[in-house]
């Protein structure tokens, strides 16, 4: 089964309170060349900003599940489901809602660049990235960097 055979997943109205089942479970399509293998469920174990640890940051202890197939990646975390193709297009990027209110529409262009998953929200001059550093997932978001450890494989 290919990534195209599975319908795009979206955040349910108002977000989810119980993480939905994985979406790409039956997909057998290999990852595209250059895609880092970020698959699994990850838990945030440290957050830093301005060279300082943030021991009370709201992300600490939270999990995010990452599924991948072909150039498709689905990130399920914090009440949202962001399903996208990493092909640099707006149309096949994230077309869903922001995590902060689970209502405001967002569009995000997604790519894989030099082993890094890069997100560029349309109309907002920022980049959000995820990449592996050894066995840890490094999540660079606006204003902080989090390190996550894998708590389960795909």
C-alpha positions as CSV (number, residue, x, y, z in Angstrom):
1,X,0.0,0.0,0.0
2,X,1.3,3.4,-1.0
3,X,1.0,6.7,0.9
4,X,-1.4,8.0,-1.8
5,X,-3.7,5.1,-1.0
6,X,-4.5,6.4,2.5
7,X,-6.7,9.5,2.9
8,X,-5.1,12.7,4.4
9,X,-5.7,12.9,8.1
10,X,-6.8,16.1,9.8
11,X,-7.3,17.4,13.3
12,X,-10.8,16.7,14.5
13,X,-12.9,19.7,15.3
14,X,-11.7,21.1,18.6
15,X,-8.7,18.8,18.6
16,X,-8.3,15.3,20.1
17,X,-8.1,14.4,23.8
18,X,-7.1,10.8,23.3
19,X,-4.5,10.2,20.6
20,X,-6.0,8.6,17.5
21,X,-4.8,5.4,16.1
22,X,-1.9,5.6,13.7
23,X,-2.8,6.5,10.1
24,X,0.0,4.9,8.0
25,X,0.1,1.5,9.7
26,X,-0.6,-0.5,6.6
27,X,1.6,1.6,4.3
28,X,4.6,-0.3,2.9
29,X,6.1,2.5,0.8
30,X,9.8,3.1,1.7
31,X,10.9,6.6,2.7
32,X,12.1,8.9,-0.1
33,X,15.8,9.4,-0.5
34,X,17.1,12.1,1.9
35,X,14.3,11.6,4.5
36,X,15.5,11.2,8.0
37,X,13.8,8.2,9.7
38,X,11.9,9.9,12.5
39,X,9.2,7.2,12.9
40,X,8.1,6.4,16.4
41,X,6.6,8.0,19.5
42,X,8.9,10.5,21.2
43,X,8.8,12.1,24.6
44,X,10.3,15.5,25.4
45,X,13.0,15.2,28.0
46,X,14.7,18.7,27.9
47,X,13.9,22.1,26.6
48,X,16.3,25.0,26.2
49,X,16.2,28.6,25.2
50,X,18.9,31.3,25.2
51,X,21.5,28.7,26.4
52,X,19.4,27.9,29.5
53,X,17.4,24.9,30.6
54,X,13.7,25.4,30.9
55,X,12.7,22.8,33.6
56,X,9.1,24.0,33.8
57,X,8.4,24.2,30.0
58,X,5.0,23.0,29.0
59,X,6.4,20.6,26.4
60,X,8.4,18.5,28.9
61,X,7.0,15.1,29.3
62,X,4.7,15.5,26.3
63,X,4.7,13.0,23.4
64,X,4.5,13.2,19.7
65,X,4.0,10.4,17.3
66,X,5.7,10.6,13.9
67,X,4.6,8.3,11.0
68,X,6.3,8.3,7.6
69,X,5.9,6.7,4.2
70,X,7.3,7.9,0.9
71,X,7.5,11.7,1.2
72,X,4.6,11.7,3.6
73,X,4.9,12.5,7.3
74,X,2.1,12.6,9.9
75,X,2.8,14.3,13.3
76,X,0.2,13.7,16.0
77,X,0.7,15.7,19.2
78,X,-0.9,18.1,21.6
79,X,-4.4,17.6,20.2
80,X,-3.6,18.1,16.5
81,X,-2.8,15.9,13.5
82,X,-0.5,17.4,10.9
83,X,-0.4,15.2,7.8
84,X,1.8,16.5,5.0
85,X,3.9,15.7,1.9
86,X,7.5,16.9,2.1
87,X,7.6,18.1,-1.5
88,X,7.9,21.9,-1.0
89,X,4.3,22.6,-2.1
90,X,1.6,24.5,-0.2
91,X,-1.1,22.3,-1.6
92,X,0.3,19.1,-0.2
93,X,1.9,20.6,3.0
94,X,0.0,21.0,6.2
95,X,-3.5,22.4,5.6
96,X,-5.0,22.1,9.1
97,X,-5.3,24.2,12.3
98,X,-2.8,25.7,14.7
99,X,-2.1,23.8,18.0
100,X,-2.7,26.9,20.2
101,X,-6.5,27.1,19.6
102,X,-7.2,24.1,17.2
103,X,-9.4,26.5,15.2
104,X,-7.2,29.0,13.3
105,X,-6.4,27.6,9.8
106,X,-2.7,27.2,8.9
107,X,-0.8,26.3,5.8
108,X,2.8,25.0,6.0
109,X,5.3,24.0,3.4
110,X,7.2,20.9,4.3
111,X,10.5,19.6,3.0
112,X,13.4,17.3,3.8
113,X,16.7,19.1,3.5
114,X,20.0,17.5,4.3
115,X,18.4,15.0,6.7
116,X,16.2,17.6,8.4
117,X,12.4,17.8,8.3
118,X,11.7,21.5,7.7
119,X,8.4,23.3,8.2
120,X,7.8,26.8,6.8
121,X,4.4,28.3,7.8
122,X,3.0,30.4,4.9
123,X,3.1,34.1,5.7
124,X,5.2,33.7,8.9
125,X,8.9,34.1,8.6
126,X,10.0,31.2,10.7
127,X,11.2,27.6,10.3
128,X,10.4,24.7,12.5
129,X,12.8,21.7,12.2
130,X,13.2,18.1,13.4
131,X,16.3,16.0,13.0
132,X,18.1,13.2,14.7
133,X,21.2,13.7,16.9
134,X,22.3,10.2,17.7
135,X,19.3,8.5,19.4
136,X,17.5,11.8,20.2
137,X,15.1,13.8,18.2
138,X,15.9,17.5,18.2
139,X,12.8,19.7,17.7
140,X,13.6,23.4,17.0
141,X,10.5,25.5,17.4
142,X,10.0,29.3,17.7
143,X,12.0,30.4,20.7
144,X,13.2,27.0,22.0
145,X,14.9,23.7,21.2
146,X,13.6,20.4,22.7
147,X,15.3,17.1,22.8
148,X,13.1,14.0,22.7
149,X,13.7,10.3,23.3
150,X,12.0,7.5,21.5
151,X,9.5,5.7,23.8
152,X,8.2,3.3,21.1
153,X,9.0,2.3,17.6
154,X,6.5,2.5,14.7
